[in-house]
Amino acid sequence: MTDTKYPVTPLKIGVPILTVVLLLAMLFLQDPVTVAFLCFSSLITAMLHFNVFESTADKNPLNRIDLGIQVAFLILSVVRALAMGGHP
């Protein structure tokens, strides 16, 4: 079995940066509508990950780091949106 490594492109660097910026915004903003929008954007960035990175079999650390960030963003944003939506 061979290790698959795809080349790093500027877009592959930009996706994790965009995700981290949106994740930090979601964690620190207090407006429920904005948090709900960022919750929806977590689904879009997860889709973007799978469009930009060729395969999950890629052993490139950037692929694995971004996938971890995407999963964390998705879970944290859903939890935060539900928590903020439950309070008046």
PyMOL commands that place a pseudoatom at each C-alpha (Angstrom):
pseudoatom trace, name=CA, resn=MET, resi=1, chain=A, elem=C, hetatm=0, pos=[0.000, 0.000, 0.000]
pseudoatom trace, name=CA, resn=THR, resi=2, chain=A, elem=C, hetatm=0, pos=[1.473, 3.339, -1.001]
pseudoatom trace, name=CA, resn=ASP, resi=3, chain=A, elem=C, hetatm=0, pos=[1.122, 6.663, 0.755]
pseudoatom trace, name=CA, resn=THR, resi=4, chain=A, elem=C, hetatm=0, pos=[-0.851, 9.124, -1.307]
pseudoatom trace, name=CA, resn=LYS, resi=5, chain=A, elem=C, hetatm=0, pos=[0.199, 12.762, -1.096]
pseudoatom trace, name=CA, resn=TYR, resi=6, chain=A, elem=C, hetatm=0, pos=[-1.370, 15.405, -3.288]
pseudoatom trace, name=CA, resn=PRO, resi=7, chain=A, elem=C, hetatm=0, pos=[0.386, 18.744, -3.809]
pseudoatom trace, name=CA, resn=VAL, resi=8, chain=A, elem=C, hetatm=0, pos=[-0.465, 21.717, -1.607]
pseudoatom trace, name=CA, resn=THR, resi=9, chain=A, elem=C, hetatm=0, pos=[-2.140, 24.594, -3.444]
pseudoatom trace, name=CA, resn=PRO, resi=10, chain=A, elem=C, hetatm=0, pos=[-3.058, 28.108, -2.272]
pseudoatom trace, name=CA, resn=LEU, resi=11, chain=A, elem=C, hetatm=0, pos=[-6.721, 27.065, -2.160]
pseudoatom trace, name=CA, resn=LYS, resi=12, chain=A, elem=C, hetatm=0, pos=[-5.837, 24.180, 0.173]
pseudoatom trace, name=CA, resn=ILE, resi=13, chain=A, elem=C, hetatm=0, pos=[-4.167, 26.679, 2.480]
pseudoatom trace, name=CA, resn=GLY, resi=14, chain=A, elem=C, hetatm=0, pos=[-7.068, 29.135, 2.236]
pseudoatom trace, name=CA, resn=VAL, resi=15, chain=A, elem=C, hetatm=0, pos=[-9.815, 26.709, 3.240]
pseudoatom trace, name=CA, resn=PRO, resi=16, chain=A, elem=C, hetatm=0, pos=[-8.447, 26.018, 6.761]
pseudoatom trace, name=CA, resn=ILE, resi=17, chain=A, elem=C, hetatm=0, pos=[-7.757, 29.727, 7.278]
pseudoatom trace, name=CA, resn=LEU, resi=18, chain=A, elem=C, hetatm=0, pos=[-11.328, 30.604, 6.276]
pseudoatom trace, name=CA, resn=THR, resi=19, chain=A, elem=C, hetatm=0, pos=[-12.689, 27.885, 8.540]
pseudoatom trace, name=CA, resn=VAL, resi=20, chain=A, elem=C, hetatm=0, pos=[-10.659, 29.033, 11.552]
pseudoatom trace, name=CA, resn=VAL, resi=21, chain=A, elem=C, hetatm=0, pos=[-11.807, 32.645, 11.033]
pseudoatom trace, name=CA, resn=LEU, resi=22, chain=A, elem=C, hetatm=0, pos=[-15.459, 31.551, 10.852]
pseudoatom trace, name=CA, resn=LEU, resi=23, chain=A, elem=C, hetatm=0, pos=[-15.007, 29.253, 13.869]
pseudoatom trace, name=CA, resn=LEU, resi=24, chain=A, elem=C, hetatm=0, pos=[-13.568, 32.063, 15.973]
pseudoatom trace, name=CA, resn=ALA, resi=25, chain=A, elem=C, hetatm=0, pos=[-16.334, 34.424, 14.858]
pseudoatom trace, name=CA, resn=MET, resi=26, chain=A, elem=C, hetatm=0, pos=[-18.948, 31.827, 15.807]
pseudoatom trace, name=CA, resn=LEU, resi=27, chain=A, elem=C, hetatm=0, pos=[-17.395, 31.371, 19.248]
pseudoatom trace, name=CA, resn=PHE, resi=28, chain=A, elem=C, hetatm=0, pos=[-17.101, 35.065, 20.118]
pseudoatom trace, name=CA, resn=LEU, resi=29, chain=A, elem=C, hetatm=0, pos=[-20.162, 36.690, 18.514]
pseudoatom trace, name=CA, resn=GLN, resi=30, chain=A, elem=C, hetatm=0, pos=[-23.298, 36.977, 20.644]
pseudoatom trace, name=CA, resn=ASP, resi=31, chain=A, elem=C, hetatm=0, pos=[-25.976, 37.638, 18.008]
pseudoatom trace, name=CA, resn=PRO, resi=32, chain=A, elem=C, hetatm=0, pos=[-28.149, 34.504, 17.619]
pseudoatom trace, name=CA, resn=VAL, resi=33, chain=A, elem=C, hetatm=0, pos=[-28.911, 35.245, 13.961]
pseudoatom trace, name=CA, resn=THR, resi=34, chain=A, elem=C, hetatm=0, pos=[-25.222, 35.563, 13.121]
pseudoatom trace, name=CA, resn=VAL, resi=35, chain=A, elem=C, hetatm=0, pos=[-24.421, 32.367, 15.022]
pseudoatom trace, name=CA, resn=ALA, resi=36, chain=A, elem=C, hetatm=0, pos=[-27.191, 30.569, 13.109]
pseudoatom trace, name=CA, resn=PHE, resi=37, chain=A, elem=C, hetatm=0, pos=[-25.740, 31.851, 9.827]
pseudoatom trace, name=CA, resn=LEU, resi=38, chain=A, elem=C, hetatm=0, pos=[-22.286, 30.635, 10.869]
pseudoatom trace, name=CA, resn=CYS, resi=39, chain=A, elem=C, hetatm=0, pos=[-23.816, 27.280, 11.801]
pseudoatom trace, name=CA, resn=PHE, resi=40, chain=A, elem=C, hetatm=0, pos=[-25.101, 27.011, 8.252]
pseudoatom trace, name=CA, resn=SER, resi=41, chain=A, elem=C, hetatm=0, pos=[-21.724, 28.150, 6.907]
pseudoatom trace, name=CA, resn=SER, resi=42, chain=A, elem=C, hetatm=0, pos=[-20.093, 25.218, 8.724]
pseudoatom trace, name=CA, resn=LEU, resi=43, chain=A, elem=C, hetatm=0, pos=[-21.968, 22.911, 6.364]
pseudoatom trace, name=CA, resn=ILE, resi=44, chain=A, elem=C, hetatm=0, pos=[-20.741, 24.924, 3.393]
pseudoatom trace, name=CA, resn=THR, resi=45, chain=A, elem=C, hetatm=0, pos=[-17.109, 24.834, 4.520]
pseudoatom trace, name=CA, resn=ALA, resi=46, chain=A, elem=C, hetatm=0, pos=[-17.375, 21.073, 5.114]
pseudoatom trace, name=CA, resn=MET, resi=47, chain=A, elem=C, hetatm=0, pos=[-18.596, 20.701, 1.541]
pseudoatom trace, name=CA, resn=LEU, resi=48, chain=A, elem=C, hetatm=0, pos=[-15.762, 22.991, 0.422]
pseudoatom trace, name=CA, resn=HIS, resi=49, chain=A, elem=C, hetatm=0, pos=[-13.246, 20.707, 2.126]
pseudoatom trace, name=CA, resn=PHE, resi=50, chain=A, elem=C, hetatm=0, pos=[-14.388, 17.735, 0.075]
pseudoatom trace, name=CA, resn=ASN, resi=51, chain=A, elem=C, hetatm=0, pos=[-14.351, 19.790, -3.139]
pseudoatom trace, name=CA, resn=VAL, resi=52, chain=A, elem=C, hetatm=0, pos=[-10.842, 21.174, -2.596]
pseudoatom trace, name=CA, resn=PHE, resi=53, chain=A, elem=C, hetatm=0, pos=[-9.043, 18.147, -1.147]
pseudoatom trace, name=CA, resn=GLU, resi=54, chain=A, elem=C, hetatm=0, pos=[-8.906, 15.290, -3.614]
pseudoatom trace, name=CA, resn=SER, resi=55, chain=A, elem=C, hetatm=0, pos=[-9.253, 12.350, -1.243]
pseudoatom trace, name=CA, resn=THR, resi=56, chain=A, elem=C, hetatm=0, pos=[-9.525, 11.505, 2.428]
pseudoatom trace, name=CA, resn=ALA, resi=57, chain=A, elem=C, hetatm=0, pos=[-6.827, 8.880, 1.771]
pseudoatom trace, name=CA, resn=ASP, resi=58, chain=A, elem=C, hetatm=0, pos=[-4.383, 11.766, 1.294]
pseudoatom trace, name=CA, resn=LYS, resi=59, chain=A, elem=C, hetatm=0, pos=[-1.658, 11.522, 3.963]
pseudoatom trace, name=CA, resn=ASN, resi=60, chain=A, elem=C, hetatm=0, pos=[-0.866, 15.228, 3.724]
pseudoatom trace, name=CA, resn=PRO, resi=61, chain=A, elem=C, hetatm=0, pos=[-1.100, 16.730, 7.244]
pseudoatom trace, name=CA, resn=LEU, resi=62, chain=A, elem=C, hetatm=0, pos=[-2.979, 19.751, 5.892]
pseudoatom trace, name=CA, resn=ASN, resi=63, chain=A, elem=C, hetatm=0, pos=[-5.805, 17.467, 4.742]
pseudoatom trace, name=CA, resn=ARG, resi=64, chain=A, elem=C, hetatm=0, pos=[-6.130, 15.832, 8.155]
pseudoatom trace, name=CA, resn=ILE, resi=65, chain=A, elem=C, hetatm=0, pos=[-5.838, 19.114, 10.060]
pseudoatom trace, name=CA, resn=ASP, resi=66, chain=A, elem=C, hetatm=0, pos=[-8.508, 20.742, 7.912]
pseudoatom trace, name=CA, resn=LEU, resi=67, chain=A, elem=C, hetatm=0, pos=[-10.840, 17.766, 8.269]
pseudoatom trace, name=CA, resn=GLY, resi=68, chain=A, elem=C, hetatm=0, pos=[-10.460, 17.950, 12.054]
pseudoatom trace, name=CA, resn=ILE, resi=69, chain=A, elem=C, hetatm=0, pos=[-11.164, 21.685, 12.028]
pseudoatom trace, name=CA, resn=GLN, resi=70, chain=A, elem=C, hetatm=0, pos=[-14.215, 21.126, 9.825]
pseudoatom trace, name=CA, resn=VAL, resi=71, chain=A, elem=C, hetatm=0, pos=[-15.661, 18.498, 12.156]
pseudoatom trace, name=CA, resn=ALA, resi=72, chain=A, elem=C, hetatm=0, pos=[-14.995, 20.663, 15.220]
pseudoatom trace, name=CA, resn=PHE, resi=73, chain=A, elem=C, hetatm=0, pos=[-16.575, 23.695, 13.515]
pseudoatom trace, name=CA, resn=LEU, resi=74, chain=A, elem=C, hetatm=0, pos=[-19.646, 21.700, 12.542]
pseudoatom trace, name=CA, resn=ILE, resi=75, chain=A, elem=C, hetatm=0, pos=[-20.214, 20.204, 15.997]
pseudoatom trace, name=CA, resn=LEU, resi=76, chain=A, elem=C, hetatm=0, pos=[-19.434, 23.363, 17.966]
pseudoatom trace, name=CA, resn=SER, resi=77, chain=A, elem=C, hetatm=0, pos=[-21.594, 25.554, 15.743]
pseudoatom trace, name=CA, resn=VAL, resi=78, chain=A, elem=C, hetatm=0, pos=[-24.619, 23.264, 16.034]
pseudoatom trace, name=CA, resn=VAL, resi=79, chain=A, elem=C, hetatm=0, pos=[-24.238, 23.054, 19.818]
pseudoatom trace, name=CA, resn=ARG, resi=80, chain=A, elem=C, hetatm=0, pos=[-23.770, 26.815, 20.143]
pseudoatom trace, name=CA, resn=ALA, resi=81, chain=A, elem=C, hetatm=0, pos=[-26.722, 27.623, 17.850]
pseudoatom trace, name=CA, resn=LEU, resi=82, chain=A, elem=C, hetatm=0, pos=[-29.005, 25.271, 19.785]
pseudoatom trace, name=CA, resn=ALA, resi=83, chain=A, elem=C, hetatm=0, pos=[-27.785, 26.682, 23.112]
pseudoatom trace, name=CA, resn=MET, resi=84, chain=A, elem=C, hetatm=0, pos=[-28.348, 30.281, 22.002]
pseudoatom trace, name=CA, resn=GLY, resi=85, chain=A, elem=C, hetatm=0, pos=[-31.698, 29.462, 20.410]
pseudoatom trace, name=CA, resn=GLY, resi=86, chain=A, elem=C, hetatm=0, pos=[-32.984, 27.960, 23.635]
pseudoatom trace, name=CA, resn=HIS, resi=87, chain=A, elem=C, hetatm=0, pos=[-32.579, 31.169, 25.620]
pseudoatom trace, name=CA, resn=PRO, resi=88, chain=A, elem=C, hetatm=0, pos=[-34.794, 34.235, 25.128]
for i in range(1, 88): cmd.bond("trace and resi %d" % i, "trace and resi %d" % (i + 1))
show_as sticks, trace
zoom trace
